[in-house]
Amino acid sequence: MTRYSRLLAVLPLALLAACAHQAMDAQAVLRGAEQAMGGTNLKTLRYAGSGMGASFGQAWVPGEAWPRLNITGSRIVDYENGALREEGARSRSEPNGGGAVPLMGTGEQRTTGLLRGTHAWNLVGPAPVPAPLAVDARIHDLWTTPHGVLKAAMKNSPSARSEGGKTVVSFTEPGRFKARVWVGADGLVERVDSVQPNAVMGDTEVSTIYSGYRDHGGVKFPGRIQQTQGGFPVLDMNVTEVQPNAPAPIELPALVPAFAERAVSEKVADGVWHIAGGSHNSVLIEMRDHLILVETPLYDGRSLAVIAEARRLVPGKPIRYAVNSHHHFDHAGGLRTAVSEGITLVTSEQAKPWYEKTFANPNSINPDALQRSGRKASVVGVAGMRDIGDASRPVIVHSIDSSIHAQGFNMVWLPRERLLIEADAFTPGAPGAAPPTPPNLNHVNLWQNIQRLRLDVDRILPLHGRVVPLAELRTAVGAR
């Protein structure tokens, strides 16, 4: 045998050995990591801390970073029952942007969110409120914790390879997320890169870094958790408390699995309906040969219910336009649904390029209506003002200038009916409630825009809450 032929004979063996080094036994890696982290007999865990958070999906400017928050909170995870309870307090650390957090310097928001199995809900006081939109995110949060991600990987046909002195384990939780887990030489989970579905962004990248591990009665848990979502920071928490196998009494309320979206319409003028029945409203406007739908919020489930109600109210006329008040995810979450139906999106000129780019993203983890339709978004931008009406009635989209809530912020004006449609600029309080003191800056900004445009408003059709006369806004801002 020549030297060259001997080399050819040995080369496949060398390649096989290299491949064997790269293709590792993923289950053995996961078992070793779970043992190193003290997770073998870990059924539940509670941890708490404080630091920086963010209002994901509530950027002031389309495509820019999520508004930062000051946060304190705790989380209980129950790996045996697939359950989670998260409690927290959040306040703003910067003035601009959306979300339900009180305006900067005016207080904090306290929240309690829960998950069991495939059902999510929030507590408003003692009352459970179904939160179907939160299911994917909470399942992701439960099973990408340091111990949870090992347990999830073991159940989902993982693969493993060596990279830069670390072991990278990859797996998919079907219909929920896919993940790559970096395990260090000491067996500790250092990083989780995941992709989860999102009603606006489609496939959304999340990166979570765990560092500063400490031992808690044989269970190792990080002292710092850092996370980005959709390309921007959402969490930087210093962990101050860890309790392995803590009590986790998370029971599923009967009303949560029974939840179904309701679209309840109220005729407010000839050819105009206010569609409520949930946390977010829509408005249907009948034109000569088509319909205009103002706001398709939240997610497929809500927007499909609203679209069905629109077609019930006015059968035989297609929905031509879906007007979007602004780019915040709770108000934009049903736009992919509208696009899937061939409806043209009307939004701000500022948000138009961001939507065109975002709606080109796939939603492959859990395909939504747009992913299944294969349609491309048709987007119309509004800069300042645009009349999208016809001979039957004007329908004027106006920009709301100088808002701290959002840039590229729209409202819709129906001059013949003297109806103003708006979201988040003014959410009416309970009937008879005292006006806020001092006046809410968003309310003041809406009032200033009404005066600037000289709109002779009779009633406001809010996209949160009840239909009210203009007098309620006037009282809220202390105007005469």
C-alpha beads as a LAMMPS data file, in Angstrom:
LAMMPS data file: protein, C-alpha beads

480 atoms
479 bonds

1 atom types
1 bond types

-500.0 500.0 xlo xhi
-500.0 500.0 ylo yhi
-500.0 500.0 zlo zhi

Masses

1 110.0

Atoms # bond

1 1 1 0.000 0.000 0.000
2 1 1 1.374 3.363 -0.979
3 1 1 1.579 6.274 1.397
4 1 1 -1.209 8.014 -0.569
5 1 1 -3.506 4.969 -0.438
6 1 1 -2.862 4.550 3.295
7 1 1 -3.887 8.193 3.768
8 1 1 -7.117 7.601 1.827
9 1 1 -7.879 4.571 4.004
10 1 1 -7.307 6.455 7.264
11 1 1 -9.151 9.651 6.256
12 1 1 -12.732 8.279 6.614
13 1 1 -11.892 7.029 10.110
14 1 1 -10.616 10.468 11.079
15 1 1 -13.738 12.109 9.682
16 1 1 -15.931 9.617 11.533
17 1 1 -14.107 10.350 14.778
18 1 1 -14.557 14.093 14.246
19 1 1 -18.264 13.628 13.547
20 1 1 -18.611 11.461 16.638
21 1 1 -17.069 14.291 18.644
22 1 1 -19.539 16.792 17.187
23 1 1 -22.674 14.578 17.355
24 1 1 -22.945 14.073 21.116
25 1 1 -25.424 12.096 23.192
26 1 1 -27.904 14.872 23.945
27 1 1 -29.790 12.958 26.633
28 1 1 -26.546 12.220 28.489
29 1 1 -25.581 15.893 28.306
30 1 1 -28.975 16.939 29.668
31 1 1 -28.920 14.403 32.498
32 1 1 -25.430 15.541 33.464
33 1 1 -26.475 19.196 33.447
34 1 1 -29.595 18.482 35.474
35 1 1 -27.517 16.655 38.067
36 1 1 -24.890 19.430 38.163
37 1 1 -27.639 22.014 38.726
38 1 1 -29.441 19.977 41.376
39 1 1 -32.552 19.658 39.239
40 1 1 -33.084 15.899 39.256
41 1 1 -35.633 16.019 42.081
42 1 1 -36.695 19.617 41.562
43 1 1 -40.470 19.848 41.119
44 1 1 -41.128 23.518 41.839
45 1 1 -39.080 26.645 42.426
46 1 1 -39.734 30.213 43.512
47 1 1 -37.381 33.072 42.777
48 1 1 -37.595 36.837 43.222
49 1 1 -35.567 39.880 42.338
50 1 1 -35.484 43.382 40.940
51 1 1 -33.897 45.391 38.180
52 1 1 -34.762 46.588 34.688
53 1 1 -37.707 45.423 32.604
54 1 1 -39.449 46.706 29.501
55 1 1 -42.882 47.067 27.927
56 1 1 -42.462 44.589 25.076
57 1 1 -44.354 45.681 21.974
58 1 1 -44.977 49.215 23.267
59 1 1 -42.190 51.219 21.589
60 1 1 -42.688 54.963 21.314
61 1 1 -41.388 54.928 17.722
62 1 1 -42.103 52.017 15.352
63 1 1 -39.114 49.684 15.195
64 1 1 -37.210 51.229 18.104
65 1 1 -36.447 49.876 21.595
66 1 1 -39.132 48.878 24.082
67 1 1 -39.711 51.435 26.888
68 1 1 -37.667 50.611 29.970
69 1 1 -39.213 49.955 33.374
70 1 1 -38.136 49.559 36.977
71 1 1 -39.319 46.151 38.177
72 1 1 -39.565 44.009 41.288
73 1 1 -41.231 40.646 41.249
74 1 1 -41.358 36.935 41.925
75 1 1 -42.100 33.834 39.905
76 1 1 -43.204 30.364 40.977
77 1 1 -42.637 27.584 38.435
78 1 1 -44.220 24.140 38.741
79 1 1 -42.543 21.677 36.400
80 1 1 -44.766 18.736 37.329
81 1 1 -48.007 20.500 36.379
82 1 1 -46.736 22.887 33.722
83 1 1 -47.793 25.862 35.822
84 1 1 -46.462 29.343 36.555
85 1 1 -47.404 32.310 38.726
86 1 1 -45.727 35.672 38.277
87 1 1 -46.310 38.705 40.491
88 1 1 -44.681 42.064 40.040
89 1 1 -44.649 45.811 40.364
90 1 1 -43.561 47.996 37.448
91 1 1 -42.919 51.713 37.090
92 1 1 -41.535 53.756 34.230
93 1 1 -37.891 54.714 33.978
94 1 1 -38.466 56.787 30.841
95 1 1 -41.469 58.948 29.945
96 1 1 -42.377 57.884 26.415
97 1 1 -44.085 54.778 25.091
98 1 1 -47.137 52.665 25.727
99 1 1 -48.367 49.955 28.032
100 1 1 -50.683 49.967 31.016
101 1 1 -47.973 51.238 33.385
102 1 1 -48.906 54.625 34.930
103 1 1 -47.244 57.666 33.420
104 1 1 -43.781 58.450 34.734
105 1 1 -43.783 59.689 38.307
106 1 1 -47.458 58.855 38.924
107 1 1 -47.213 55.377 40.443
108 1 1 -46.672 51.737 39.645
109 1 1 -48.603 48.878 38.085
110 1 1 -49.044 45.646 40.028
111 1 1 -49.776 42.498 38.054
112 1 1 -50.385 38.800 38.645
113 1 1 -50.196 36.436 35.682
114 1 1 -50.734 32.681 35.772
115 1 1 -50.464 29.602 33.579
116 1 1 -51.506 25.999 33.953
117 1 1 -51.104 23.640 31.029
118 1 1 -52.303 25.479 27.942
119 1 1 -54.427 28.085 29.739
120 1 1 -53.339 31.552 30.902
121 1 1 -55.139 34.101 33.019
122 1 1 -54.524 37.256 35.049
123 1 1 -55.858 38.332 38.407
124 1 1 -57.633 41.680 38.567
125 1 1 -58.047 42.014 42.296
126 1 1 -59.220 38.528 43.279
127 1 1 -61.020 37.926 39.964
128 1 1 -59.483 35.681 37.283
129 1 1 -59.536 37.125 33.748
130 1 1 -58.703 34.804 30.820
131 1 1 -55.558 35.835 28.921
132 1 1 -55.375 33.650 25.790
133 1 1 -52.848 35.962 24.147
134 1 1 -50.365 35.258 26.980
135 1 1 -50.331 31.454 26.616
136 1 1 -47.360 31.156 24.240
137 1 1 -45.215 33.652 26.166
138 1 1 -45.850 32.027 29.554
139 1 1 -45.209 28.514 28.258
140 1 1 -41.962 29.858 26.815
141 1 1 -41.043 31.530 30.125
142 1 1 -41.737 28.354 32.113
143 1 1 -39.747 26.011 29.894
144 1 1 -36.768 28.297 29.246
145 1 1 -35.880 28.734 32.927
146 1 1 -32.492 27.125 33.704
147 1 1 -33.975 23.863 34.998
148 1 1 -37.121 23.989 32.886
149 1 1 -35.237 24.132 29.607
150 1 1 -33.371 20.919 30.471
151 1 1 -36.623 19.135 31.296
152 1 1 -38.289 20.424 28.110
153 1 1 -35.340 19.377 25.963
154 1 1 -35.359 15.835 27.374
155 1 1 -38.966 15.376 26.183
156 1 1 -38.474 16.741 22.677
157 1 1 -35.911 14.655 20.742
158 1 1 -32.912 16.922 21.387
159 1 1 -29.675 17.032 19.444
160 1 1 -26.309 18.177 20.783
161 1 1 -23.000 19.393 19.427
162 1 1 -19.802 20.901 20.738
163 1 1 -19.054 24.557 20.053
164 1 1 -16.270 26.676 21.538
165 1 1 -15.866 24.532 24.638
166 1 1 -19.629 24.540 25.303
167 1 1 -22.295 21.994 24.487
168 1 1 -25.204 23.310 22.427
169 1 1 -28.458 21.377 22.757
170 1 1 -31.236 22.066 20.245
171 1 1 -34.907 21.093 20.431
172 1 1 -38.418 22.207 19.515
173 1 1 -41.443 22.389 21.794
174 1 1 -44.047 21.738 19.070
175 1 1 -46.274 24.702 18.311
176 1 1 -44.699 26.804 21.085
177 1 1 -40.996 27.551 20.558
178 1 1 -37.675 26.206 19.409
179 1 1 -34.493 26.628 21.426
180 1 1 -30.733 26.234 21.554
181 1 1 -29.251 25.772 25.021
182 1 1 -25.602 26.516 25.849
183 1 1 -24.284 24.280 28.637
184 1 1 -20.849 25.073 30.092
185 1 1 -18.141 22.587 31.022
186 1 1 -19.403 22.785 34.621
187 1 1 -22.861 21.598 33.521
188 1 1 -24.588 24.946 34.109
189 1 1 -27.027 26.448 31.611
190 1 1 -25.423 29.697 30.468
191 1 1 -27.656 30.842 27.633
192 1 1 -30.895 30.006 25.846
193 1 1 -31.567 31.323 22.347
194 1 1 -35.168 30.710 21.370
195 1 1 -37.741 31.598 18.737
196 1 1 -41.400 31.979 19.672
197 1 1 -44.539 32.999 17.749
198 1 1 -45.874 36.528 18.041
199 1 1 -49.149 37.969 16.764
200 1 1 -47.386 41.005 15.242
201 1 1 -43.765 40.060 14.574
202 1 1 -44.242 36.419 13.613
203 1 1 -41.202 34.316 14.541
204 1 1 -39.553 36.357 17.311
205 1 1 -36.041 35.801 18.634
206 1 1 -35.402 35.733 22.377
207 1 1 -31.968 35.485 23.987
208 1 1 -31.627 34.770 27.720
209 1 1 -28.307 34.788 29.591
210 1 1 -27.906 33.186 33.030
211 1 1 -24.871 34.065 35.157
212 1 1 -23.618 34.320 38.734
213 1 1 -24.897 30.921 39.840
214 1 1 -25.226 30.275 43.573
215 1 1 -26.089 27.141 45.519
216 1 1 -29.454 27.042 47.313
217 1 1 -29.692 23.838 49.321
218 1 1 -28.142 21.787 46.556
219 1 1 -29.994 23.559 43.739
220 1 1 -27.958 25.964 41.639
221 1 1 -29.699 29.047 40.272
222 1 1 -28.350 32.194 38.561
223 1 1 -27.933 35.461 40.422
224 1 1 -28.493 37.479 37.260
225 1 1 -30.893 37.027 34.335
226 1 1 -30.578 39.139 31.177
227 1 1 -32.946 38.879 28.237
228 1 1 -33.592 40.471 24.859
229 1 1 -36.747 39.968 22.810
230 1 1 -37.315 41.087 19.254
231 1 1 -33.824 42.589 19.210
232 1 1 -34.105 44.840 22.285
233 1 1 -33.574 44.391 26.054
234 1 1 -36.599 43.307 28.084
235 1 1 -35.017 42.124 31.355
236 1 1 -31.947 42.574 33.547
237 1 1 -32.814 41.104 36.947
238 1 1 -30.691 40.593 40.041
239 1 1 -32.071 37.512 41.792
240 1 1 -32.291 37.980 45.559
241 1 1 -34.403 35.003 46.702
242 1 1 -34.503 31.359 45.608
243 1 1 -36.642 28.647 47.217
244 1 1 -36.440 25.159 45.699
245 1 1 -39.567 22.971 45.909
246 1 1 -41.661 25.884 47.169
247 1 1 -45.442 25.517 47.538
248 1 1 -47.109 26.123 44.161
249 1 1 -50.900 26.211 44.607
250 1 1 -51.814 27.176 41.027
251 1 1 -55.309 25.900 40.238
252 1 1 -57.116 26.519 36.963
253 1 1 -60.361 28.522 37.391
254 1 1 -63.299 26.919 35.565
255 1 1 -64.104 30.084 33.614
256 1 1 -60.692 30.173 31.909
257 1 1 -61.029 27.069 29.669
258 1 1 -64.608 28.116 28.890
259 1 1 -63.528 31.505 27.503
260 1 1 -64.613 32.450 23.980
261 1 1 -64.175 35.774 22.193
262 1 1 -67.370 37.867 21.986
263 1 1 -67.941 40.683 19.522
264 1 1 -70.876 42.783 20.752
265 1 1 -71.996 45.592 18.456
266 1 1 -73.824 48.838 19.198
267 1 1 -75.161 51.015 16.389
268 1 1 -74.048 54.577 17.099
269 1 1 -75.136 56.197 13.810
270 1 1 -76.470 55.116 10.428
271 1 1 -73.841 52.754 9.052
272 1 1 -71.540 53.032 12.086
273 1 1 -71.165 50.361 14.789
274 1 1 -69.013 50.283 17.934
275 1 1 -67.888 46.649 18.402
276 1 1 -67.004 45.803 22.006
277 1 1 -67.230 42.653 24.132
278 1 1 -63.586 42.452 25.215
279 1 1 -60.706 44.584 26.444
280 1 1 -60.248 46.222 23.015
281 1 1 -62.934 47.681 20.760
282 1 1 -63.304 48.172 17.011
283 1 1 -65.537 50.376 14.861
284 1 1 -67.254 49.322 11.623
285 1 1 -68.125 51.963 9.001
286 1 1 -70.357 51.147 6.035
287 1 1 -69.482 52.786 2.718
288 1 1 -71.263 52.723 -0.642
289 1 1 -69.802 49.413 -1.868
290 1 1 -67.419 48.322 0.899
291 1 1 -66.660 48.473 4.630
292 1 1 -63.954 50.120 6.741
293 1 1 -62.904 48.463 9.993
294 1 1 -61.101 50.638 12.524
295 1 1 -58.793 48.474 14.670
296 1 1 -58.128 44.736 14.471
297 1 1 -56.533 44.180 17.886
298 1 1 -54.817 41.518 19.978
299 1 1 -54.540 38.286 17.933
300 1 1 -56.235 36.063 15.347
301 1 1 -58.951 34.933 17.768
302 1 1 -60.172 38.439 18.574
303 1 1 -59.908 39.828 15.063
304 1 1 -61.639 36.851 13.447
305 1 1 -64.555 37.401 15.849
306 1 1 -64.681 41.112 14.941
307 1 1 -64.487 40.408 11.200
308 1 1 -67.276 37.831 11.518
309 1 1 -69.446 40.381 13.350
310 1 1 -68.766 42.971 10.635
311 1 1 -69.910 40.546 7.959
312 1 1 -72.992 39.677 9.965
313 1 1 -73.920 43.335 10.333
314 1 1 -73.406 44.166 6.652
315 1 1 -73.461 40.986 4.570
316 1 1 -72.372 41.240 0.969
317 1 1 -69.937 44.148 1.275
318 1 1 -66.200 43.410 1.508
319 1 1 -63.948 44.975 4.112
320 1 1 -61.585 47.144 2.050
321 1 1 -59.583 48.907 4.773
322 1 1 -58.417 48.062 8.281
323 1 1 -57.369 51.294 9.985
324 1 1 -54.673 50.894 12.639
325 1 1 -54.562 53.504 15.411
326 1 1 -50.904 52.813 16.210
327 1 1 -48.180 50.187 16.230
328 1 1 -48.434 48.947 19.836
329 1 1 -48.865 45.200 19.800
330 1 1 -52.203 45.036 21.612
331 1 1 -53.679 47.308 18.917
332 1 1 -51.774 45.725 16.012
333 1 1 -52.087 42.056 16.981
334 1 1 -54.935 41.309 14.569
335 1 1 -53.491 43.071 11.531
336 1 1 -51.904 39.878 10.218
337 1 1 -55.421 38.426 10.329
338 1 1 -56.755 41.331 8.262
339 1 1 -53.942 41.002 5.722
340 1 1 -54.732 37.287 5.392
341 1 1 -58.265 38.292 4.335
342 1 1 -56.942 40.565 1.582
343 1 1 -57.773 43.748 3.520
344 1 1 -55.569 46.823 2.967
345 1 1 -53.933 48.205 6.096
346 1 1 -54.137 51.965 6.737
347 1 1 -51.557 53.161 9.252
348 1 1 -49.205 56.083 9.807
349 1 1 -46.568 56.893 7.226
350 1 1 -44.040 56.489 10.044
351 1 1 -45.132 52.904 10.764
352 1 1 -45.612 51.830 7.116
353 1 1 -42.045 50.581 6.389
354 1 1 -41.893 48.797 9.740
355 1 1 -45.153 46.955 9.046
356 1 1 -44.057 46.014 5.522
357 1 1 -40.847 44.520 6.886
358 1 1 -42.505 42.870 9.893
359 1 1 -45.371 41.285 7.963
360 1 1 -42.859 39.700 5.587
361 1 1 -41.633 37.620 8.547
362 1 1 -42.916 34.043 8.709
363 1 1 -44.853 32.781 11.720
364 1 1 -43.651 29.213 11.314
365 1 1 -43.663 27.923 14.907
366 1 1 -47.456 28.134 15.181
367 1 1 -48.711 29.272 11.757
368 1 1 -51.288 32.060 11.953
369 1 1 -53.863 33.150 9.376
370 1 1 -51.326 35.235 7.424
371 1 1 -48.769 32.421 7.333
372 1 1 -51.405 30.009 6.037
373 1 1 -52.721 32.462 3.436
374 1 1 -49.384 33.269 1.834
375 1 1 -50.574 36.829 1.125
376 1 1 -48.369 39.919 1.001
377 1 1 -49.405 42.974 3.000
378 1 1 -50.825 46.012 1.207
379 1 1 -50.108 49.061 3.389
380 1 1 -51.262 52.674 2.963
381 1 1 -49.455 55.354 4.978
382 1 1 -51.030 58.515 6.383
383 1 1 -48.881 61.606 6.896
384 1 1 -50.881 64.227 8.771
385 1 1 -54.327 63.648 7.257
386 1 1 -56.022 61.441 4.679
387 1 1 -59.661 60.990 3.653
388 1 1 -60.311 57.307 2.897
389 1 1 -64.056 57.793 2.482
390 1 1 -66.205 57.913 -0.654
391 1 1 -69.266 59.763 -1.911
392 1 1 -71.385 58.248 0.859
393 1 1 -69.378 59.827 3.676
394 1 1 -65.922 61.243 4.458
395 1 1 -63.728 59.127 6.741
396 1 1 -60.736 61.212 7.760
397 1 1 -57.621 59.743 9.369
398 1 1 -55.763 62.403 11.379
399 1 1 -52.375 62.172 13.077
400 1 1 -52.301 62.837 16.815
401 1 1 -49.330 65.173 17.201
402 1 1 -46.854 65.402 20.100
403 1 1 -48.061 62.351 22.023
404 1 1 -45.890 60.757 24.703
405 1 1 -47.765 57.488 24.089
406 1 1 -46.715 56.852 20.493
407 1 1 -45.319 58.458 17.387
408 1 1 -47.252 57.656 14.223
409 1 1 -50.492 57.847 16.240
410 1 1 -53.815 58.042 14.364
411 1 1 -57.434 58.864 15.137
412 1 1 -60.444 58.680 12.807
413 1 1 -62.917 61.539 12.358
414 1 1 -66.436 61.175 10.927
415 1 1 -67.454 64.821 10.383
416 1 1 -71.056 64.203 9.313
417 1 1 -71.769 62.134 12.410
418 1 1 -69.399 64.213 14.600
419 1 1 -67.832 60.993 15.897
420 1 1 -64.167 60.711 16.919
421 1 1 -62.543 57.261 17.103
422 1 1 -59.353 56.992 19.180
423 1 1 -57.273 54.513 21.169
424 1 1 -55.255 55.089 24.350
425 1 1 -55.349 58.884 24.064
426 1 1 -58.466 58.838 26.259
427 1 1 -59.953 55.827 28.029
428 1 1 -63.097 56.904 29.899
429 1 1 -63.321 56.137 33.590
430 1 1 -66.315 54.554 35.272
431 1 1 -69.527 56.606 35.014
432 1 1 -69.514 59.292 37.687
433 1 1 -65.871 58.749 38.641
434 1 1 -63.868 61.802 39.657
435 1 1 -61.476 63.086 36.963
436 1 1 -57.777 62.343 37.479
437 1 1 -55.755 64.888 39.438
438 1 1 -53.589 66.191 37.896
439 1 1 -55.056 65.575 34.423
440 1 1 -53.570 62.665 32.466
441 1 1 -51.100 64.009 29.881
442 1 1 -52.510 61.732 27.171
443 1 1 -55.989 63.167 27.757
444 1 1 -54.621 66.697 27.580
445 1 1 -52.794 65.884 24.349
446 1 1 -55.969 64.563 22.715
447 1 1 -57.888 67.675 23.773
448 1 1 -55.146 69.872 22.294
449 1 1 -55.295 67.967 19.000
450 1 1 -59.072 68.339 18.822
451 1 1 -58.652 72.100 19.317
452 1 1 -55.793 72.283 16.796
453 1 1 -57.881 70.569 14.116
454 1 1 -61.067 72.428 15.099
455 1 1 -63.098 69.235 15.249
456 1 1 -66.706 69.726 16.306
457 1 1 -66.917 66.456 18.262
458 1 1 -70.210 65.197 19.650
459 1 1 -69.167 61.756 20.910
460 1 1 -65.936 59.812 21.345
461 1 1 -65.827 56.153 20.299
462 1 1 -62.884 54.864 22.349
463 1 1 -61.107 51.649 21.452
464 1 1 -61.039 50.889 25.185
465 1 1 -64.179 51.452 27.206
466 1 1 -67.607 52.949 26.565
467 1 1 -68.900 55.520 24.098
468 1 1 -68.966 58.948 25.780
469 1 1 -69.863 62.555 24.954
470 1 1 -67.014 65.003 24.427
471 1 1 -67.999 66.567 27.754
472 1 1 -66.322 63.667 29.595
473 1 1 -62.960 64.467 28.015
474 1 1 -63.477 68.174 28.685
475 1 1 -64.101 67.426 32.367
476 1 1 -61.124 65.044 32.547
477 1 1 -58.695 67.734 31.376
478 1 1 -60.290 70.559 33.370
479 1 1 -61.210 72.588 30.282
480 1 1 -64.107 75.026 30.125

Bonds

1 1 1 2
2 1 2 3
3 1 3 4
4 1 4 5
5 1 5 6
6 1 6 7
7 1 7 8
8 1 8 9
9 1 9 10
10 1 10 11
11 1 11 12
12 1 12 13
13 1 13 14
14 1 14 15
15 1 15 16
16 1 16 17
17 1 17 18
18 1 18 19
19 1 19 20
20 1 20 21
21 1 21 22
22 1 22 23
23 1 23 24
24 1 24 25
25 1 25 26
26 1 26 27
27 1 27 28
28 1 28 29
29 1 29 30
30 1 30 31
31 1 31 32
32 1 32 33
33 1 33 34
34 1 34 35
35 1 35 36
36 1 36 37
37 1 37 38
38 1 38 39
39 1 39 40
40 1 40 41
41 1 41 42
42 1 42 43
43 1 43 44
44 1 44 45
45 1 45 46
46 1 46 47
47 1 47 48
48 1 48 49
49 1 49 50
50 1 50 51
51 1 51 52
52 1 52 53
53 1 53 54
54 1 54 55
55 1 55 56
56 1 56 57
57 1 57 58
58 1 58 59
59 1 59 60
60 1 60 61
61 1 61 62
62 1 62 63
63 1 63 64
64 1 64 65
65 1 65 66
66 1 66 67
67 1 67 68
68 1 68 69
69 1 69 70
70 1 70 71
71 1 71 72
72 1 72 73
73 1 73 74
74 1 74 75
75 1 75 76
76 1 76 77
77 1 77 78
78 1 78 79
79 1 79 80
80 1 80 81
81 1 81 82
82 1 82 83
83 1 83 84
84 1 84 85
85 1 85 86
86 1 86 87
87 1 87 88
88 1 88 89
89 1 89 90
90 1 90 91
91 1 91 92
92 1 92 93
93 1 93 94
94 1 94 95
95 1 95 96
96 1 96 97
97 1 97 98
98 1 98 99
99 1 99 100
100 1 100 101
101 1 101 102
102 1 102 103
103 1 103 104
104 1 104 105
105 1 105 106
106 1 106 107
107 1 107 108
108 1 108 109
109 1 109 110
110 1 110 111
111 1 111 112
112 1 112 113
113 1 113 114
114 1 114 115
115 1 115 116
116 1 116 117
117 1 117 118
118 1 118 119
119 1 119 120
120 1 120 121
121 1 121 122
122 1 122 123
123 1 123 124
124 1 124 125
125 1 125 126
126 1 126 127
127 1 127 128
128 1 128 129
129 1 129 130
130 1 130 131
131 1 131 132
132 1 132 133
133 1 133 134
134 1 134 135
135 1 135 136
136 1 136 137
137 1 137 138
138 1 138 139
139 1 139 140
140 1 140 141
141 1 141 142
142 1 142 143
143 1 143 144
144 1 144 145
145 1 145 146
146 1 146 147
147 1 147 148
148 1 148 149
149 1 149 150
150 1 150 151
151 1 151 152
152 1 152 153
153 1 153 154
154 1 154 155
155 1 155 156
156 1 156 157
157 1 157 158
158 1 158 159
159 1 159 160
160 1 160 161
161 1 161 162
162 1 162 163
163 1 163 164
164 1 164 165
165 1 165 166
166 1 166 167
167 1 167 168
168 1 168 169
169 1 169 170
170 1 170 171
171 1 171 172
172 1 172 173
173 1 173 174
174 1 174 175
175 1 175 176
176 1 176 177
177 1 177 178
178 1 178 179
179 1 179 180
180 1 180 181
181 1 181 182
182 1 182 183
183 1 183 184
184 1 184 185
185 1 185 186
186 1 186 187
187 1 187 188
188 1 188 189
189 1 189 190
190 1 190 191
191 1 191 192
192 1 192 193
193 1 193 194
194 1 194 195
195 1 195 196
196 1 196 197
197 1 197 198
198 1 198 199
199 1 199 200
200 1 200 201
201 1 201 202
202 1 202 203
203 1 203 204
204 1 204 205
205 1 205 206
206 1 206 207
207 1 207 208
208 1 208 209
209 1 209 210
210 1 210 211
211 1 211 212
212 1 212 213
213 1 213 214
214 1 214 215
215 1 215 216
216 1 216 217
217 1 217 218
218 1 218 219
219 1 219 220
220 1 220 221
221 1 221 222
222 1 222 223
223 1 223 224
224 1 224 225
225 1 225 226
226 1 226 227
227 1 227 228
228 1 228 229
229 1 229 230
230 1 230 231
231 1 231 232
232 1 232 233
233 1 233 234
234 1 234 235
235 1 235 236
236 1 236 237
237 1 237 238
238 1 238 239
239 1 239 240
240 1 240 241
241 1 241 242
242 1 242 243
243 1 243 244
244 1 244 245
245 1 245 246
246 1 246 247
247 1 247 248
248 1 248 249
249 1 249 250
250 1 250 251
251 1 251 252
252 1 252 253
253 1 253 254
254 1 254 255
255 1 255 256
256 1 256 257
257 1 257 258
258 1 258 259
259 1 259 260
260 1 260 261
261 1 261 262
262 1 262 263
263 1 263 264
264 1 264 265
265 1 265 266
266 1 266 267
267 1 267 268
268 1 268 269
269 1 269 270
270 1 270 271
271 1 271 272
272 1 272 273
273 1 273 274
274 1 274 275
275 1 275 276
276 1 276 277
277 1 277 278
278 1 278 279
279 1 279 280
280 1 280 281
281 1 281 282
282 1 282 283
283 1 283 284
284 1 284 285
285 1 285 286
286 1 286 287
287 1 287 288
288 1 288 289
289 1 289 290
290 1 290 291
291 1 291 292
292 1 292 293
293 1 293 294
294 1 294 295
295 1 295 296
296 1 296 297
297 1 297 298
298 1 298 299
299 1 299 300
300 1 300 301
301 1 301 302
302 1 302 303
303 1 303 304
304 1 304 305
305 1 305 306
306 1 306 307
307 1 307 308
308 1 308 309
309 1 309 310
310 1 310 311
311 1 311 312
312 1 312 313
313 1 313 314
314 1 314 315
315 1 315 316
316 1 316 317
317 1 317 318
318 1 318 319
319 1 319 320
320 1 320 321
321 1 321 322
322 1 322 323
323 1 323 324
324 1 324 325
325 1 325 326
326 1 326 327
327 1 327 328
328 1 328 329
329 1 329 330
330 1 330 331
331 1 331 332
332 1 332 333
333 1 333 334
334 1 334 335
335 1 335 336
336 1 336 337
337 1 337 338
338 1 338 339
339 1 339 340
340 1 340 341
341 1 341 342
342 1 342 343
343 1 343 344
344 1 344 345
345 1 345 346
346 1 346 347
347 1 347 348
348 1 348 349
349 1 349 350
350 1 350 351
351 1 351 352
352 1 352 353
353 1 353 354
354 1 354 355
355 1 355 356
356 1 356 357
357 1 357 358
358 1 358 359
359 1 359 360
360 1 360 361
361 1 361 362
362 1 362 363
363 1 363 364
364 1 364 365
365 1 365 366
366 1 366 367
367 1 367 368
368 1 368 369
369 1 369 370
370 1 370 371
371 1 371 372
372 1 372 373
373 1 373 374
374 1 374 375
375 1 375 376
376 1 376 377
377 1 377 378
378 1 378 379
379 1 379 380
380 1 380 381
381 1 381 382
382 1 382 383
383 1 383 384
384 1 384 385
385 1 385 386
386 1 386 387
387 1 387 388
388 1 388 389
389 1 389 390
390 1 390 391
391 1 391 392
392 1 392 393
393 1 393 394
394 1 394 395
395 1 395 396
396 1 396 397
397 1 397 398
398 1 398 399
399 1 399 400
400 1 400 401
401 1 401 402
402 1 402 403
403 1 403 404
404 1 404 405
405 1 405 406
406 1 406 407
407 1 407 408
408 1 408 409
409 1 409 410
410 1 410 411
411 1 411 412
412 1 412 413
413 1 413 414
414 1 414 415
415 1 415 416
416 1 416 417
417 1 417 418
418 1 418 419
419 1 419 420
420 1 420 421
421 1 421 422
422 1 422 423
423 1 423 424
424 1 424 425
425 1 425 426
426 1 426 427
427 1 427 428
428 1 428 429
429 1 429 430
430 1 430 431
431 1 431 432
432 1 432 433
433 1 433 434
434 1 434 435
435 1 435 436
436 1 436 437
437 1 437 438
438 1 438 439
439 1 439 440
440 1 440 441
441 1 441 442
442 1 442 443
443 1 443 444
444 1 444 445
445 1 445 446
446 1 446 447
447 1 447 448
448 1 448 449
449 1 449 450
450 1 450 451
451 1 451 452
452 1 452 453
453 1 453 454
454 1 454 455
455 1 455 456
456 1 456 457
457 1 457 458
458 1 458 459
459 1 459 460
460 1 460 461
461 1 461 462
462 1 462 463
463 1 463 464
464 1 464 465
465 1 465 466
466 1 466 467
467 1 467 468
468 1 468 469
469 1 469 470
470 1 470 471
471 1 471 472
472 1 472 473
473 1 473 474
474 1 474 475
475 1 475 476
476 1 476 477
477 1 477 478
478 1 478 479
479 1 479 480
